Amino acid sequence: MLPHVGTNANAVCMNPAQGRALVIDDNPHVRRLLGDLLEVLGYQVRGAADGADGLALLQQGRYDLLVTDLMMPGLTGWEVVEAVRRDDPDIGIVMATGSVGNIDTKRLEELHVILVTKPFAPQELTADMNNALRIAGHASIAAEHEARLRGPGSAQGAVGPGVYVEWLGQLRAVAATARTYAETFGQLINLAEETVRERDELRASFAGLQQEHDALREAHDELILARKANAEALAKLQSEHETAVRKLRDAREQSQTLAQQREWTLRELLRILQSLRTKPRGSEGVSGQ
């Protein structure tokens, strides 16, 4: 197995090396694989998970090669490269990106940066790193790396083509892990979209319930008003009924009084008539004489 560099962002390989390299990438798997390859080439390697940590490491010592990702949280690869170039014009720089559609090639030339596209083959990546070294004036280091990769019979003969096979296998494992992450992320996106749809349906249902609630409240208020109006009308009717009952009682009493008066009057008339009938007629003549 190759030595592991990318697990700890600031891990250091203390083996004898031909040059020092810094890897900046927020993906720990990519950082580890790049560190493995660079160690095989003979570098002392350090890694950083973001641009700020990478620049801090660069300020602590001199490096021959920088391999940085373009898109990272915080400082981008462009910002890292521009900051590095202000302080160190002689470092070889390789910048990795997943797309070259909107890359400013003139800016790459001005900053003396070699651009590599993900996913990259190990042979092509090694060639690009050696080109970056030559541009920075480190042709001897690039030649040493090429000699090591040619295998037995070369000046060093420490590394053969099998390194690429093993590195490529690890890269494929990383790609499989990335696909798993992508599938999981896709499932999370689908779940989020479903959650949003359910939220919208709940909002629509709540809006309907709110309308029904408002309609019921309005009907309740109308019922309360109608009940109050009915109570007032009932009270008025009851008052009118009581008044009518009193008037009827008064009229009955008056009628009884009148009936009694008529009865008394009739009795008096009968008495007078009877007295007139019983009075002698002769007594009327005598009194007349």
VOKOL-675409 format. One record per residue (C-alpha): residue in one letter; residue number from 1; x, y, z. Coordinates in nm, 2 decimals. Example, Ala and Ser with C-alpha at 12.3 -4.5 7.8 and 13.67 -1.06 7.14 Angstrom:
<pts>
<pt><res>A</res><n>1</n><u>1.23</u><v>-0.45</v><w>0.78</w></pt>
<pt><res>S</res><n>2</n><u>1.37</u><v>-0.11</v><w>0.71</w></pt>
</pts>
This chain:
<pts>
<pt><res>M</res><n>1</n><u>0.00</u><v>0.00</v><w>0.00</w></pt>
<pt><res>L</res><n>2</n><u>0.11</u><v>0.36</v><w>-0.06</w></pt>
<pt><res>P</res><n>3</n><u>0.16</u><v>0.59</v><w>0.24</w></pt>
<pt><res>H</res><n>4</n><u>-0.15</u><v>0.79</v><w>0.33</w></pt>
<pt><res>V</res><n>5</n><u>-0.11</u><v>1.17</v><w>0.33</w></pt>
<pt><res>G</res><n>6</n><u>-0.46</u><v>1.31</v><w>0.28</w></pt>
<pt><res>T</res><n>7</n><u>-0.62</u><v>1.19</v><w>0.60</w></pt>
<pt><res>N</res><n>8</n><u>-0.46</u><v>1.46</v><w>0.82</w></pt>
<pt><res>A</res><n>9</n><u>-0.46</u><v>1.79</v><w>0.64</w></pt>
<pt><res>N</res><n>10</n><u>-0.11</u><v>1.88</v><w>0.78</w></pt>
<pt><res>A</res><n>11</n><u>0.04</u><v>1.53</v><w>0.76</w></pt>
<pt><res>V</res><n>12</n><u>0.41</u><v>1.52</v><w>0.66</w></pt>
<pt><res>C</res><n>13</n><u>0.61</u><v>1.25</v><w>0.48</w></pt>
<pt><res>M</res><n>14</n><u>0.96</u><v>1.24</v><w>0.63</w></pt>
<pt><res>N</res><n>15</n><u>1.11</u><v>1.00</v><w>0.37</w></pt>
<pt><res>P</res><n>16</n><u>1.41</u><v>1.14</v><w>0.17</w></pt>
<pt><res>A</res><n>17</n><u>1.26</u><v>1.34</v><w>-0.11</w></pt>
<pt><res>Q</res><n>18</n><u>1.33</u><v>1.53</v><w>-0.42</w></pt>
<pt><res>G</res><n>19</n><u>1.14</u><v>1.85</v><w>-0.35</w></pt>
<pt><res>R</res><n>20</n><u>0.85</u><v>1.96</v><w>-0.13</w></pt>
<pt><res>A</res><n>21</n><u>0.49</u><v>1.97</v><w>-0.24</w></pt>
<pt><res>L</res><n>22</n><u>0.16</u><v>2.11</v><w>-0.09</w></pt>
<pt><res>V</res><n>23</n><u>-0.18</u><v>1.98</v><w>-0.18</w></pt>
<pt><res>I</res><n>24</n><u>-0.49</u><v>2.20</v><w>-0.12</w></pt>
<pt><res>D</res><n>25</n><u>-0.82</u><v>2.03</v><w>-0.17</w></pt>
<pt><res>D</res><n>26</n><u>-1.14</u><v>2.03</v><w>0.05</w></pt>
<pt><res>N</res><n>27</n><u>-1.21</u><v>1.67</v><w>-0.05</w></pt>
<pt><res>P</res><n>28</n><u>-1.01</u><v>1.44</v><w>0.19</w></pt>
<pt><res>H</res><n>29</n><u>-1.01</u><v>1.15</v><w>-0.06</w></pt>
<pt><res>V</res><n>30</n><u>-0.87</u><v>1.35</v><w>-0.34</w></pt>
<pt><res>R</res><n>31</n><u>-0.61</u><v>1.51</v><w>-0.11</w></pt>
<pt><res>R</res><n>32</n><u>-0.50</u><v>1.16</v><w>0.01</w></pt>
<pt><res>L</res><n>33</n><u>-0.47</u><v>1.02</v><w>-0.35</w></pt>
<pt><res>L</res><n>34</n><u>-0.27</u><v>1.32</v><w>-0.47</w></pt>
<pt><res>G</res><n>35</n><u>-0.05</u><v>1.30</v><w>-0.16</w></pt>
<pt><res>D</res><n>36</n><u>0.01</u><v>0.93</v><w>-0.23</w></pt>
<pt><res>L</res><n>37</n><u>0.12</u><v>1.00</v><w>-0.59</w></pt>
<pt><res>L</res><n>38</n><u>0.35</u><v>1.29</v><w>-0.49</w></pt>
<pt><res>E</res><n>39</n><u>0.52</u><v>1.08</v><w>-0.22</w></pt>
<pt><res>V</res><n>40</n><u>0.58</u><v>0.81</v><w>-0.48</w></pt>
<pt><res>L</res><n>41</n><u>0.75</u><v>1.07</v><w>-0.70</w></pt>
<pt><res>G</res><n>42</n><u>0.97</u><v>1.15</v><w>-0.40</w></pt>
<pt><res>Y</res><n>43</n><u>0.82</u><v>1.46</v><w>-0.25</w></pt>
<pt><res>Q</res><n>44</n><u>0.78</u><v>1.56</v><w>0.10</w></pt>
<pt><res>V</res><n>45</n><u>0.40</u><v>1.63</v><w>0.11</w></pt>
<pt><res>R</res><n>46</n><u>0.18</u><v>1.84</v><w>0.32</w></pt>
<pt><res>G</res><n>47</n><u>-0.20</u><v>1.88</v><w>0.28</w></pt>
<pt><res>A</res><n>48</n><u>-0.45</u><v>2.15</v><w>0.36</w></pt>
<pt><res>A</res><n>49</n><u>-0.83</u><v>2.14</v><w>0.35</w></pt>
<pt><res>D</res><n>50</n><u>-0.88</u><v>2.50</v><w>0.24</w></pt>
<pt><res>G</res><n>51</n><u>-0.70</u><v>2.79</v><w>0.09</w></pt>
<pt><res>A</res><n>52</n><u>-0.65</u><v>2.98</v><w>0.42</w></pt>
<pt><res>D</res><n>53</n><u>-0.47</u><v>2.68</v><w>0.58</w></pt>
<pt><res>G</res><n>54</n><u>-0.27</u><v>2.63</v><w>0.26</w></pt>
<pt><res>L</res><n>55</n><u>-0.14</u><v>2.98</v><w>0.26</w></pt>
<pt><res>A</res><n>56</n><u>-0.05</u><v>2.95</v><w>0.62</w></pt>
<pt><res>L</res><n>57</n><u>0.16</u><v>2.64</v><w>0.54</w></pt>
<pt><res>L</res><n>58</n><u>0.33</u><v>2.82</v><w>0.25</w></pt>
<pt><res>Q</res><n>59</n><u>0.43</u><v>3.10</v><w>0.48</w></pt>
<pt><res>Q</res><n>60</n><u>0.60</u><v>2.85</v><w>0.71</w></pt>
<pt><res>G</res><n>61</n><u>0.85</u><v>2.72</v><w>0.46</w></pt>
<pt><res>R</res><n>62</n><u>0.95</u><v>2.69</v><w>0.09</w></pt>
<pt><res>Y</res><n>63</n><u>0.77</u><v>2.45</v><w>-0.15</w></pt>
<pt><res>D</res><n>64</n><u>0.87</u><v>2.34</v><w>-0.50</w></pt>
<pt><res>L</res><n>65</n><u>0.52</u><v>2.24</v><w>-0.62</w></pt>
<pt><res>L</res><n>66</n><u>0.16</u><v>2.35</v><w>-0.53</w></pt>
<pt><res>V</res><n>67</n><u>-0.14</u><v>2.14</v><w>-0.64</w></pt>
<pt><res>T</res><n>68</n><u>-0.47</u><v>2.32</v><w>-0.56</w></pt>
<pt><res>D</res><n>69</n><u>-0.83</u><v>2.27</v><w>-0.63</w></pt>
<pt><res>L</res><n>70</n><u>-1.01</u><v>2.55</v><w>-0.81</w></pt>
<pt><res>M</res><n>71</n><u>-1.35</u><v>2.55</v><w>-0.64</w></pt>
<pt><res>M</res><n>72</n><u>-1.33</u><v>2.54</v><w>-0.26</w></pt>
<pt><res>P</res><n>73</n><u>-1.52</u><v>2.69</v><w>0.03</w></pt>
<pt><res>G</res><n>74</n><u>-1.36</u><v>3.01</v><w>0.14</w></pt>
<pt><res>L</res><n>75</n><u>-1.06</u><v>3.11</v><w>-0.08</w></pt>
<pt><res>T</res><n>76</n><u>-1.09</u><v>2.98</v><w>-0.44</w></pt>
<pt><res>G</res><n>77</n><u>-0.80</u><v>2.83</v><w>-0.63</w></pt>
<pt><res>W</res><n>78</n><u>-0.75</u><v>3.16</v><w>-0.82</w></pt>
<pt><res>E</res><n>79</n><u>-0.72</u><v>3.36</v><w>-0.50</w></pt>
<pt><res>V</res><n>80</n><u>-0.47</u><v>3.11</v><w>-0.36</w></pt>
<pt><res>V</res><n>81</n><u>-0.26</u><v>3.12</v><w>-0.68</w></pt>
<pt><res>E</res><n>82</n><u>-0.25</u><v>3.50</v><w>-0.69</w></pt>
<pt><res>A</res><n>83</n><u>-0.15</u><v>3.52</v><w>-0.33</w></pt>
<pt><res>V</res><n>84</n><u>0.12</u><v>3.26</v><w>-0.38</w></pt>
<pt><res>R</res><n>85</n><u>0.26</u><v>3.43</v><w>-0.69</w></pt>
<pt><res>R</res><n>86</n><u>0.30</u><v>3.76</v><w>-0.50</w></pt>
<pt><res>D</res><n>87</n><u>0.53</u><v>3.59</v><w>-0.26</w></pt>
<pt><res>D</res><n>88</n><u>0.69</u><v>3.31</v><w>-0.46</w></pt>
<pt><res>P</res><n>89</n><u>0.74</u><v>3.34</v><w>-0.84</w></pt>
<pt><res>D</res><n>90</n><u>0.94</u><v>3.02</v><w>-0.85</w></pt>
<pt><res>I</res><n>91</n><u>0.70</u><v>2.76</v><w>-0.72</w></pt>
<pt><res>G</res><n>92</n><u>0.54</u><v>2.52</v><w>-0.97</w></pt>
<pt><res>I</res><n>93</n><u>0.16</u><v>2.54</v><w>-0.97</w></pt>
<pt><res>V</res><n>94</n><u>-0.10</u><v>2.29</v><w>-1.09</w></pt>
<pt><res>M</res><n>95</n><u>-0.47</u><v>2.38</v><w>-1.05</w></pt>
<pt><res>A</res><n>96</n><u>-0.75</u><v>2.12</v><w>-1.08</w></pt>
<pt><res>T</res><n>97</n><u>-1.10</u><v>2.18</v><w>-1.20</w></pt>
<pt><res>G</res><n>98</n><u>-1.40</u><v>1.98</v><w>-1.30</w></pt>
<pt><res>S</res><n>99</n><u>-1.48</u><v>2.20</v><w>-1.60</w></pt>
<pt><res>V</res><n>100</n><u>-1.27</u><v>2.43</v><w>-1.82</w></pt>
<pt><res>G</res><n>101</n><u>-1.56</u><v>2.60</v><w>-1.99</w></pt>
<pt><res>N</res><n>102</n><u>-1.51</u><v>2.94</v><w>-1.83</w></pt>
<pt><res>I</res><n>103</n><u>-1.14</u><v>2.93</v><w>-1.75</w></pt>
<pt><res>D</res><n>104</n><u>-0.94</u><v>3.24</v><w>-1.83</w></pt>
<pt><res>T</res><n>105</n><u>-0.64</u><v>3.09</v><w>-2.02</w></pt>
<pt><res>K</res><n>106</n><u>-0.47</u><v>3.43</v><w>-2.04</w></pt>
<pt><res>R</res><n>107</n><u>-0.48</u><v>3.45</v><w>-1.67</w></pt>
<pt><res>L</res><n>108</n><u>-0.33</u><v>3.10</v><w>-1.64</w></pt>
<pt><res>E</res><n>109</n><u>-0.04</u><v>3.21</v><w>-1.87</w></pt>
<pt><res>E</res><n>110</n><u>0.03</u><v>3.52</v><w>-1.67</w></pt>
<pt><res>L</res><n>111</n><u>0.04</u><v>3.33</v><w>-1.34</w></pt>
<pt><res>H</res><n>112</n><u>0.23</u><v>3.04</v><w>-1.49</w></pt>
<pt><res>V</res><n>113</n><u>-0.03</u><v>2.78</v><w>-1.39</w></pt>
<pt><res>I</res><n>114</n><u>-0.09</u><v>2.44</v><w>-1.54</w></pt>
<pt><res>L</res><n>115</n><u>-0.46</u><v>2.35</v><w>-1.55</w></pt>
<pt><res>V</res><n>116</n><u>-0.57</u><v>1.99</v><w>-1.51</w></pt>
<pt><res>T</res><n>117</n><u>-0.93</u><v>1.86</v><w>-1.56</w></pt>
<pt><res>K</res><n>118</n><u>-1.09</u><v>1.61</v><w>-1.33</w></pt>
<pt><res>P</res><n>119</n><u>-1.10</u><v>1.32</v><w>-1.35</w></pt>
<pt><res>F</res><n>120</n><u>-0.74</u><v>1.30</v><w>-1.44</w></pt>
<pt><res>A</res><n>121</n><u>-0.52</u><v>1.00</v><w>-1.54</w></pt>
<pt><res>P</res><n>122</n><u>-0.21</u><v>0.96</v><w>-1.32</w></pt>
<pt><res>Q</res><n>123</n><u>0.03</u><v>0.97</v><w>-1.61</w></pt>
<pt><res>E</res><n>124</n><u>-0.12</u><v>1.29</v><w>-1.74</w></pt>
<pt><res>L</res><n>125</n><u>-0.13</u><v>1.45</v><w>-1.40</w></pt>
<pt><res>T</res><n>126</n><u>0.24</u><v>1.36</v><w>-1.35</w></pt>
<pt><res>A</res><n>127</n><u>0.33</u><v>1.51</v><w>-1.68</w></pt>
<pt><res>D</res><n>128</n><u>0.14</u><v>1.83</v><w>-1.59</w></pt>
<pt><res>M</res><n>129</n><u>0.32</u><v>1.85</v><w>-1.26</w></pt>
<pt><res>N</res><n>130</n><u>0.66</u><v>1.81</v><w>-1.43</w></pt>
<pt><res>N</res><n>131</n><u>0.56</u><v>2.08</v><w>-1.68</w></pt>
<pt><res>A</res><n>132</n><u>0.47</u><v>2.31</v><w>-1.39</w></pt>
<pt><res>L</res><n>133</n><u>0.82</u><v>2.24</v><w>-1.24</w></pt>
<pt><res>R</res><n>134</n><u>0.99</u><v>2.32</v><w>-1.57</w></pt>
<pt><res>I</res><n>135</n><u>0.80</u><v>2.65</v><w>-1.60</w></pt>
<pt><res>A</res><n>136</n><u>0.91</u><v>2.74</v><w>-1.25</w></pt>
<pt><res>G</res><n>137</n><u>1.27</u><v>2.66</v><w>-1.34</w></pt>
<pt><res>H</res><n>138</n><u>1.29</u><v>2.32</v><w>-1.16</w></pt>
<pt><res>A</res><n>139</n><u>1.38</u><v>2.11</v><w>-1.46</w></pt>
<pt><res>S</res><n>140</n><u>1.62</u><v>1.88</v><w>-1.26</w></pt>
<pt><res>I</res><n>141</n><u>1.34</u><v>1.79</v><w>-1.02</w></pt>
<pt><res>A</res><n>142</n><u>1.11</u><v>1.70</v><w>-1.31</w></pt>
<pt><res>A</res><n>143</n><u>1.38</u><v>1.49</v><w>-1.47</w></pt>
<pt><res>E</res><n>144</n><u>1.43</u><v>1.31</v><w>-1.15</w></pt>
<pt><res>H</res><n>145</n><u>1.06</u><v>1.23</v><w>-1.12</w></pt>
<pt><res>E</res><n>146</n><u>1.05</u><v>1.10</v><w>-1.47</w></pt>
<pt><res>A</res><n>147</n><u>1.35</u><v>0.88</v><w>-1.41</w></pt>
<pt><res>R</res><n>148</n><u>1.19</u><v>0.73</v><w>-1.10</w></pt>
<pt><res>L</res><n>149</n><u>0.87</u><v>0.65</v><w>-1.29</w></pt>
<pt><res>R</res><n>150</n><u>1.06</u><v>0.47</v><w>-1.57</w></pt>
<pt><res>G</res><n>151</n><u>1.14</u><v>0.19</v><w>-1.33</w></pt>
<pt><res>P</res><n>152</n><u>1.45</u><v>-0.04</v><w>-1.30</w></pt>
<pt><res>G</res><n>153</n><u>1.75</u><v>0.07</v><w>-1.50</w></pt>
<pt><res>S</res><n>154</n><u>1.70</u><v>0.44</v><w>-1.45</w></pt>
<pt><res>A</res><n>155</n><u>1.90</u><v>0.66</v><w>-1.22</w></pt>
<pt><res>Q</res><n>156</n><u>1.68</u><v>0.58</v><w>-0.92</w></pt>
<pt><res>G</res><n>157</n><u>1.47</u><v>0.29</v><w>-1.04</w></pt>
<pt><res>A</res><n>158</n><u>1.26</u><v>0.31</v><w>-0.73</w></pt>
<pt><res>V</res><n>159</n><u>0.92</u><v>0.32</v><w>-0.89</w></pt>
<pt><res>G</res><n>160</n><u>0.77</u><v>0.12</v><w>-1.18</w></pt>
<pt><res>P</res><n>161</n><u>0.44</u><v>0.14</v><w>-1.38</w></pt>
<pt><res>G</res><n>162</n><u>0.26</u><v>-0.06</v><w>-1.12</w></pt>
<pt><res>V</res><n>163</n><u>0.24</u><v>0.25</v><w>-0.91</w></pt>
<pt><res>Y</res><n>164</n><u>0.00</u><v>0.40</v><w>-1.16</w></pt>
<pt><res>V</res><n>165</n><u>-0.21</u><v>0.09</v><w>-1.15</w></pt>
<pt><res>E</res><n>166</n><u>-0.25</u><v>0.10</v><w>-0.77</w></pt>
<pt><res>W</res><n>167</n><u>-0.30</u><v>0.47</v><w>-0.77</w></pt>
<pt><res>L</res><n>168</n><u>-0.56</u><v>0.44</v><w>-1.05</w></pt>
<pt><res>G</res><n>169</n><u>-0.74</u><v>0.17</v><w>-0.84</w></pt>
<pt><res>Q</res><n>170</n><u>-0.76</u><v>0.40</v><w>-0.54</w></pt>
<pt><res>L</res><n>171</n><u>-0.88</u><v>0.68</v><w>-0.77</w></pt>
<pt><res>R</res><n>172</n><u>-1.16</u><v>0.45</v><w>-0.90</w></pt>
<pt><res>A</res><n>173</n><u>-1.25</u><v>0.37</v><w>-0.53</w></pt>
<pt><res>V</res><n>174</n><u>-1.28</u><v>0.74</v><w>-0.47</w></pt>
<pt><res>A</res><n>175</n><u>-1.49</u><v>0.78</v><w>-0.78</w></pt>
<pt><res>A</res><n>176</n><u>-1.72</u><v>0.50</v><w>-0.65</w></pt>
<pt><res>T</res><n>177</n><u>-1.75</u><v>0.67</v><w>-0.32</w></pt>
<pt><res>A</res><n>178</n><u>-1.82</u><v>1.00</v><w>-0.49</w></pt>
<pt><res>R</res><n>179</n><u>-2.10</u><v>0.83</v><w>-0.69</w></pt>
<pt><res>T</res><n>180</n><u>-2.24</u><v>0.69</v><w>-0.37</w></pt>
<pt><res>Y</res><n>181</n><u>-2.24</u><v>1.04</v><w>-0.22</w></pt>
<pt><res>A</res><n>182</n><u>-2.40</u><v>1.17</v><w>-0.54</w></pt>
<pt><res>E</res><n>183</n><u>-2.68</u><v>0.91</v><w>-0.52</w></pt>
<pt><res>T</res><n>184</n><u>-2.73</u><v>0.99</v><w>-0.15</w></pt>
<pt><res>F</res><n>185</n><u>-2.73</u><v>1.36</v><w>-0.23</w></pt>
<pt><res>G</res><n>186</n><u>-2.98</u><v>1.30</v><w>-0.51</w></pt>
<pt><res>Q</res><n>187</n><u>-3.20</u><v>1.11</v><w>-0.27</w></pt>
<pt><res>L</res><n>188</n><u>-3.18</u><v>1.40</v><w>-0.02</w></pt>
<pt><res>I</res><n>189</n><u>-3.27</u><v>1.64</v><w>-0.30</w></pt>
<pt><res>N</res><n>190</n><u>-3.58</u><v>1.43</v><w>-0.39</w></pt>
<pt><res>L</res><n>191</n><u>-3.67</u><v>1.41</v><w>-0.02</w></pt>
<pt><res>A</res><n>192</n><u>-3.63</u><v>1.78</v><w>0.01</w></pt>
<pt><res>E</res><n>193</n><u>-3.85</u><v>1.84</v><w>-0.30</w></pt>
<pt><res>E</res><n>194</n><u>-4.11</u><v>1.60</v><w>-0.16</w></pt>
<pt><res>T</res><n>195</n><u>-4.10</u><v>1.78</v><w>0.17</w></pt>
<pt><res>V</res><n>196</n><u>-4.15</u><v>2.11</v><w>-0.01</w></pt>
<pt><res>R</res><n>197</n><u>-4.45</u><v>1.97</v><w>-0.20</w></pt>
<pt><res>E</res><n>198</n><u>-4.60</u><v>1.83</v><w>0.12</w></pt>
<pt><res>R</res><n>199</n><u>-4.54</u><v>2.17</v><w>0.28</w></pt>
<pt><res>D</res><n>200</n><u>-4.72</u><v>2.35</v><w>-0.01</w></pt>
<pt><res>E</res><n>201</n><u>-5.01</u><v>2.10</v><w>0.01</w></pt>
<pt><res>L</res><n>202</n><u>-5.03</u><v>2.16</v><w>0.39</w></pt>
<pt><res>R</res><n>203</n><u>-5.02</u><v>2.53</v><w>0.33</w></pt>
<pt><res>A</res><n>204</n><u>-5.30</u><v>2.50</v><w>0.07</w></pt>
<pt><res>S</res><n>205</n><u>-5.50</u><v>2.28</v><w>0.31</w></pt>
<pt><res>F</res><n>206</n><u>-5.44</u><v>2.52</v><w>0.59</w></pt>
<pt><res>A</res><n>207</n><u>-5.56</u><v>2.81</v><w>0.37</w></pt>
<pt><res>G</res><n>208</n><u>-5.88</u><v>2.61</v><w>0.30</w></pt>
<pt><res>L</res><n>209</n><u>-5.93</u><v>2.54</v><w>0.66</w></pt>
<pt><res>Q</res><n>210</n><u>-5.87</u><v>2.90</v><w>0.74</w></pt>
<pt><res>Q</res><n>211</n><u>-6.14</u><v>3.01</v><w>0.49</w></pt>
<pt><res>E</res><n>212</n><u>-6.38</u><v>2.75</v><w>0.64</w></pt>
<pt><res>H</res><n>213</n><u>-6.29</u><v>2.88</v><w>0.99</w></pt>
<pt><res>D</res><n>214</n><u>-6.35</u><v>3.24</v><w>0.88</w></pt>
<pt><res>A</res><n>215</n><u>-6.69</u><v>3.14</v><w>0.72</w></pt>
<pt><res>L</res><n>216</n><u>-6.79</u><v>2.96</v><w>1.04</w></pt>
<pt><res>R</res><n>217</n><u>-6.69</u><v>3.25</v><w>1.25</w></pt>
<pt><res>E</res><n>218</n><u>-6.89</u><v>3.49</v><w>1.03</w></pt>
<pt><res>A</res><n>219</n><u>-7.19</u><v>3.25</v><w>1.05</w></pt>
<pt><res>H</res><n>220</n><u>-7.15</u><v>3.23</v><w>1.43</w></pt>
<pt><res>D</res><n>221</n><u>-7.14</u><v>3.61</v><w>1.46</w></pt>
<pt><res>E</res><n>222</n><u>-7.45</u><v>3.64</v><w>1.24</w></pt>
<pt><res>L</res><n>223</n><u>-7.62</u><v>3.37</v><w>1.46</w></pt>
<pt><res>I</res><n>224</n><u>-7.53</u><v>3.57</v><w>1.77</w></pt>
<pt><res>L</res><n>225</n><u>-7.68</u><v>3.88</v><w>1.61</w></pt>
<pt><res>A</res><n>226</n><u>-7.99</u><v>3.70</v><w>1.51</w></pt>
<pt><res>R</res><n>227</n><u>-8.02</u><v>3.55</v><w>1.85</w></pt>
<pt><res>K</res><n>228</n><u>-7.98</u><v>3.89</v><w>2.01</w></pt>
<pt><res>A</res><n>229</n><u>-8.24</u><v>4.03</v><w>1.77</w></pt>
<pt><res>N</res><n>230</n><u>-8.48</u><v>3.74</v><w>1.85</w></pt>
<pt><res>A</res><n>231</n><u>-8.43</u><v>3.80</v><w>2.22</w></pt>
<pt><res>E</res><n>232</n><u>-8.51</u><v>4.17</v><w>2.17</w></pt>
<pt><res>A</res><n>233</n><u>-8.81</u><v>4.08</v><w>1.96</w></pt>
<pt><res>L</res><n>234</n><u>-8.93</u><v>3.83</v><w>2.22</w></pt>
<pt><res>A</res><n>235</n><u>-8.89</u><v>4.08</v><w>2.50</w></pt>
<pt><res>K</res><n>236</n><u>-9.09</u><v>4.33</v><w>2.30</w></pt>
<pt><res>L</res><n>237</n><u>-9.36</u><v>4.08</v><w>2.23</w></pt>
<pt><res>Q</res><n>238</n><u>-9.37</u><v>3.98</v><w>2.59</w></pt>
<pt><res>S</res><n>239</n><u>-9.40</u><v>4.34</v><w>2.69</w></pt>
<pt><res>E</res><n>240</n><u>-9.68</u><v>4.40</v><w>2.44</w></pt>
<pt><res>H</res><n>241</n><u>-9.85</u><v>4.09</v><w>2.56</w></pt>
<pt><res>E</res><n>242</n><u>-9.83</u><v>4.20</v><w>2.92</w></pt>
<pt><res>T</res><n>243</n><u>-9.96</u><v>4.54</v><w>2.82</w></pt>
<pt><res>A</res><n>244</n><u>-10.25</u><v>4.38</v><w>2.63</w></pt>
<pt><res>V</res><n>245</n><u>-10.33</u><v>4.16</v><w>2.93</w></pt>
<pt><res>R</res><n>246</n><u>-10.34</u><v>4.46</v><w>3.16</w></pt>
<pt><res>K</res><n>247</n><u>-10.56</u><v>4.64</v><w>2.91</w></pt>
<pt><res>L</res><n>248</n><u>-10.79</u><v>4.34</v><w>2.88</w></pt>
<pt><res>R</res><n>249</n><u>-10.81</u><v>4.31</v><w>3.26</w></pt>
<pt><res>D</res><n>250</n><u>-10.88</u><v>4.68</v><w>3.29</w></pt>
<pt><res>A</res><n>251</n><u>-11.15</u><v>4.65</v><w>3.02</w></pt>
<pt><res>R</res><n>252</n><u>-11.30</u><v>4.35</v><w>3.20</w></pt>
<pt><res>E</res><n>253</n><u>-11.31</u><v>4.54</v><w>3.52</w></pt>
<pt><res>Q</res><n>254</n><u>-11.47</u><v>4.84</v><w>3.35</w></pt>
<pt><res>S</res><n>255</n><u>-11.72</u><v>4.61</v><w>3.18</w></pt>
<pt><res>Q</res><n>256</n><u>-11.81</u><v>4.45</v><w>3.51</w></pt>
<pt><res>T</res><n>257</n><u>-11.85</u><v>4.80</v><w>3.67</w></pt>
<pt><res>L</res><n>258</n><u>-12.07</u><v>4.91</v><w>3.38</w></pt>
<pt><res>A</res><n>259</n><u>-12.27</u><v>4.59</v><w>3.41</w></pt>
<pt><res>Q</res><n>260</n><u>-12.32</u><v>4.65</v><w>3.78</w></pt>
<pt><res>Q</res><n>261</n><u>-12.42</u><v>5.01</v><w>3.71</w></pt>
<pt><res>R</res><n>262</n><u>-12.67</u><v>4.90</v><w>3.44</w></pt>
<pt><res>E</res><n>263</n><u>-12.81</u><v>4.64</v><w>3.68</w></pt>
<pt><res>W</res><n>264</n><u>-12.86</u><v>4.90</v><w>3.95</w></pt>
<pt><res>T</res><n>265</n><u>-13.01</u><v>5.14</v><w>3.70</w></pt>
<pt><res>L</res><n>266</n><u>-13.26</u><v>4.87</v><w>3.58</w></pt>
<pt><res>R</res><n>267</n><u>-13.35</u><v>4.80</v><w>3.94</w></pt>
<pt><res>E</res><n>268</n><u>-13.42</u><v>5.16</v><w>4.01</w></pt>
<pt><res>L</res><n>269</n><u>-13.63</u><v>5.19</v><w>3.69</w></pt>
<pt><res>L</res><n>270</n><u>-13.83</u><v>4.88</v><w>3.78</w></pt>
<pt><res>R</res><n>271</n><u>-13.88</u><v>5.01</v><w>4.13</w></pt>
<pt><res>I</res><n>272</n><u>-14.01</u><v>5.34</v><w>4.00</w></pt>
<pt><res>L</res><n>273</n><u>-14.24</u><v>5.17</v><w>3.75</w></pt>
<pt><res>Q</res><n>274</n><u>-14.38</u><v>4.95</v><w>4.02</w></pt>
<pt><res>S</res><n>275</n><u>-14.44</u><v>5.24</v><w>4.24</w></pt>
<pt><res>L</res><n>276</n><u>-14.62</u><v>5.42</v><w>3.96</w></pt>
<pt><res>R</res><n>277</n><u>-14.84</u><v>5.12</v><w>3.90</w></pt>
<pt><res>T</res><n>278</n><u>-14.94</u><v>5.07</v><w>4.25</w></pt>
<pt><res>K</res><n>279</n><u>-15.03</u><v>5.44</v><w>4.32</w></pt>
<pt><res>P</res><n>280</n><u>-15.42</u><v>5.51</v><w>4.32</w></pt>
<pt><res>R</res><n>281</n><u>-15.56</u><v>5.73</v><w>4.04</w></pt>
<pt><res>G</res><n>282</n><u>-15.83</u><v>5.90</v><w>4.26</w></pt>
<pt><res>S</res><n>283</n><u>-15.58</u><v>6.04</v><w>4.48</w></pt>
<pt><res>E</res><n>284</n><u>-15.44</u><v>6.22</v><w>4.19</w></pt>
<pt><res>G</res><n>285</n><u>-15.78</u><v>6.38</v><w>4.12</w></pt>
<pt><res>V</res><n>286</n><u>-15.84</u><v>6.49</v><w>4.48</w></pt>
<pt><res>S</res><n>287</n><u>-15.51</u><v>6.64</v><w>4.51</w></pt>
<pt><res>G</res><n>288</n><u>-15.58</u><v>6.82</v><w>4.19</w></pt>
<pt><res>Q</res><n>289</n><u>-15.89</u><v>6.98</v><w>4.32</w></pt>
</pts>
